[in-house]
Amino acid sequence: MTKNIQNISTGTSPVITTTEENIFQVGDTVVLSSTNSTPDVNGEYIVTSILSSTEFQIQPGFDVTSQGDTGEVFRHNDINLTA
């Protein structure tokens, strides 16, 4: 199920905050799209840490220098259908 992103923090291990609870677990592959951080973090990433029911961390392999406040995320194994 696709979740909306509320915040993307800066750094080499940015915290992704969703607008509602998610079911991601450490080791899940997640797909982020339509993000507006600099640089954007669109793509597939492994969840490296769970901070709360709405916050998780990834390690994109580069430094996010400007935070973002929009985008979508879903677990890679989930079927993502849109009309």
N, C-alpha and C positions, 0 to 999 in steps of 0.2 A: 504494500500500500504506500502510495506517495505521500510524503510529509512536506509541508512548507517550511522553508528555512527562515528563521527570524534574525539570526546573527551568525557571522563568521568572524572569529577573532584573528588577530595578527600572529605572526611567528611561524616557526618551522613545524609546530604541532598545533594547528589551529583548533579551537573548540567550535563545533557546529551546534547551534541551538535551534531546535525545531519549535514550531508554534504550539504543538501538542505532544503528548507522550508518544514515544516510539518504542519498538520492540527490538532494537538493534543490540547485538552482543559483541564482545571483543572477538575479533577474528572474522566477523561478517564482512563481505564485500558489499560496499554501498556505491550507488551511482548518484553523483551530484550533477545537476544541470541548471542552466539559467542563473548562475551565481554572478554577483557583481563585485566581489572582492578584487584587489589588485595584487598579483595577477589572479585571474579567476581560478576556481578550483573545480571546474567542470571535468568530469571523468570518473573512473572507478578507483576506489581506495579501500584499504583494510581499516576497520575500526580498531584503534589501538587502546582506547580507554573509554569507559563509561563513567561519566561524572554525576549524572542524575537521569531521571526518566525522560528528560528533554535535551540532554547535552552529551555529546560524545566527541572524541578526538580522532584525527587522522594525521598521517605524516605524508604530505604530498611530495616531499623531496625537494622543495624550494621554500623560500621565505615569503609568506603572505605579508605584504607591506602596508596594505590599507584594508581595513575590515569591510565586510559586506553585510547587507541586511535583506537579501532576497535570494530566492532559488528554490529548488526542489530536490528531494533525496528519497531514494527507495533502496531496499535491499536487493542486490543483484539476483538472488534466487527467486524473488517474488515476480509474478507476472504483472506487468504494468500496462494496462489497457486504457487508452484514452479515446474519447469519441471525436 
